[in-house]
């Protein structure tokens, strides 16, 4: 299944994809304890343009199909920075957050009515240090850093999903938070850090975006990150402000890069070499994504 890219019809590539994907997702084998821990993922998540990009849709869905369907998903998105630590609403069918503008109204009408995630909320709270209460926002739904990629990966919306806020920009503290989340993987929970490997939107020209021509600050940063990940060099990744080429253009704000430290922290070994699952560019921005065991 390889839907075409279609920008003439808003969400056209997703419409072409979803009919066949529903039956495949419905038949997907569910996680059992015999499978062992699920991996942790870092996803360059995209925004509504993902629904117009057939090849990227196929890559994300194909990735999800290489894994058993998780018992639940816990996702940390670049689009929710909040301290102290907080959880999104765990009730079934909580409305989404449409935290984007300038796109066709169709994307503001999309839904993703996931099941109740109350059990996962209690598990997450139990993993935090004694005395550290995790507040649950009773009405906050999933933002687009969560529901956009998950709507492609699990189009039936049959997996409970909970979003955890990103409480700090510090790589060390995010690695520690990821380590606290590691036990969830052994319970069939898919832990995801959701960002974008490069995200210099203010510095893209129209030609770069329309023709998907990555500027040097995007390609240089991406190559640097790929090399450090392949070597398991967490110290270099954490020193991105001083060591990474392309800064600060690749990340004028760091919110889309640092979720990868949640993913690495949740790994069995944060310094293991990492292989990329998805690479390439969208509008000149690197969509590099990976998983760790």
N, C-alpha and C positions, 0 to 999 in steps of 0.2 A: 504494500500500500504506500504510494508515494504521491500525495496530493500536490497539485501544482501551486506555485506562488500566484496569488490573485489579489491585487490591490484595487482592481476596478470595483469589486463587490466587497464591502467591508466584512471581514471574517469569512470570505469565500473559500479560502484554503481550508479553514477549519470545518466549514459545512461539508466540503467534499470528503474530508477525512473522517468525520465523526460517525457516519453511518456504518462503515465497516469496522471502526474501532470499538464500537459498543459491544458487538458480539465477541470480538477478541478479548476485550477486557472482562466481559462476563464469564468467559471460560478460563481466565487466568487463575492459576493455582494459588491458593492462599497460604501464607506463611504458617509453618508449624514449628514447634521447638526443635524437631529433628533437623531443620534447616540451619540451626545455629544463628549467631547474630547477623542482623541485616547490616549492610554497609552504611556509612554516613556519606551524604552527597553535598557538593557545592554546585549550585546551578546558577548560570547566568540567565536571569529569568525573563528578560524581555518585558514588554508592555503590550497593549493591544496589537501593535504590528506583528507580534508572534502569530496571531490568528490569520495573518495574510501570507505567512512564510511556510509553504508546504514542506520543503526539505527539513527545516528546523522542527516543524511539528513531527515529522516522521522520526527524526533523531531522538527527540524527547520521549515519544511514545515507545519507540523501539527499546530505548534504555529501560523504561519501566517494565517492559516485557522480559528483560533478562533476569529480573528479580521476582521472587514470589510476591504476591500482593500483600502489602504490610497490614498488620492489625490496626495500625494508626500511623499518623504522620505528625511529627513535631517540627515546625519550621520557624526559623529566625530570618526575618526579612530586613533588607536595608531600609525599608520604609516605615519601620516602627522603632524609633530610638526613645527609650523611656526607662528612667531609673526612679525608684527601685524597680526590680524585676516584676514584670506583669505578664498575664496571660490573656488571650482573647476570650470571648464568650465561648463556653463549651456546649451550650444548648444546640440541639439539632436545628438545622435550617436558619441559623443566624444570618441576617442580611450581610452582603459584602460591603467592603469599603471601595468606592470608586475614586481612588486618589490619583487621578490624572485628568488632564484637560487637553482640549484641542483636537480630540478625536471624534469620529462619527458617533452619534447618539446610540447606535446599536450596541456599542461596547458598554454603555452604562445600563443596558437592559439585560446583559448576560447574568446568569445566576449559577450558583454552585452550592446546592443545598445538602451539605454534608451531614452525616449522622451525629448523634450525641457523643461528645468527647469528654464527658465528666470523669470517667475512669482515668483517662490520660492526665487530666488536670490534677487529680489526686496523686498520681505517680510522680509527676514533676515536682509538686510541692514537697513531697516526702524526700526528694533527693537534695533539697537545698539545705544549707547549714542550719543547725538548731537555732531557733529564734528568728530566722529570716523568713518572714511571711511573703508569699507570692500573691499579689493582688490579682483577682480575676475581674476583668471589665465585663460586666454583664451584657453590654450591648455592642461591644466592638467586634465587628466581623473580620474576616480575612482581607488584608489589603492586596493590591495587585501583584506584589512580589511573592505572594503565596498562591492566590487562586488562579492567576493566569497560567503558570506552568503546570499546576496540578490539574487544571481542567483538561489539559492535553494528556497528561500522564495517566490520570484515572478519571476518564470522562463520565463514568457512571455516578460519580460523587458518592461512592459506596464505602469510602474509607473515612473514619473519623479524623478530623484535622484540627490541630490547635496551634496557635501562633504564640511564640514567646518573644517578648520585647528584647531589644539589644541595649543593655544598660550602660555600656561604656565603649570607648574607642580603643582601649588599651589591648593590644594583642595578648599579653600575658593573662589578663583577666578573662578575656574571651576564651583562651585555651583552657583555663581552669573551669569555666562554665561548661565548655564542651565535655571536659572530663567528668563532670557531675552527671551529664546526660548520657554518658556511655552505657550504663546499665539498661537503659531503655531499649537499646539495640538487641539485647538478649531476650527481650520480651516481644519482639516482632514489631518494634516501632522504628519507622524510617526517620532519621534525624537529618534535617536539611538546613544548610546555610544558603540563603538566596540573595544574590547580588548581581554584579556584572563585572567581568574581569577588567574591562576599561569602561569609563563612563563620563568622558569629557564632552558632554552634550553642548556646553556653551562654545566649544572650540571647533565644532563641526561646521563645515560649509555645506551649502545645499548640494553642491556637486558630490562631495564625499558621501552624504547621506543617501542621495538618490541612486548613485552608481556604486555604493558600497565600496568606496576606496578608503582603506584605512590610512589615516595620517601616520607619520613616523612616530609620534608620541604614543599612539595606540599599538602599533606593531612592535615597537621597541619594548614597551612595558610588558606586552603579552609574551614576547620571547624570553624576557628576563624572568617572569613568573613561571613560565613553563620549565625553564632550566632549573630554577630553585626547587620547584615541586618534584621534578624528576630525580633530584639529588636528596630529597627529604630535608632540605636546608631551611628549617623553620626560623632560625635566627636571621637569615638573610631576608626571608619573607616579612618578618616582623620589623625589619629596619628599612621598610620600603620608602619612607620619607627621605632618607639620605642615600640609599643605594639603588633605588629603581630609576631607570631612565624614563623620560617622558613625564616626570612629575614637575609641576602639579597638574599638567594638562590632562593626563590620563585619569586623574581623580582629583578634581578641584575640591570635592568633599570626599571623605573616605568611606562613607556609609556602604557603598556597593562593593568595596574590596574586602573589608574586615570580616564579613560573615564567614569567610573561608577559615578563620581561626576557630570558629565554633565547630566546623567540620573536622579540622585537624585535631582539635582537642578531643572530639568524640571517637577518634580512631583508637585502635588497640595500641598503636605506636605512632605518635604524632610525627616522628621523623622517618617514617617509612617512605620509600620512593613512590611517587604518585603518577599514575598514567591518566592522561586525558581521555575522557569519554566523548565529548563534543568539542570541536574547535571551529575556527573560521570567524567570520565577521558578519555583523548586521548593522547597516548604516555606518560602517567604518569602525564599529566598536567590537571588541573581542568578546565572543560568547563562550570562551573556554570554560568547560565544566568537568568535574571529575568526581570519583568516588574513592573512599578509603575503607579498608577492612578493619 
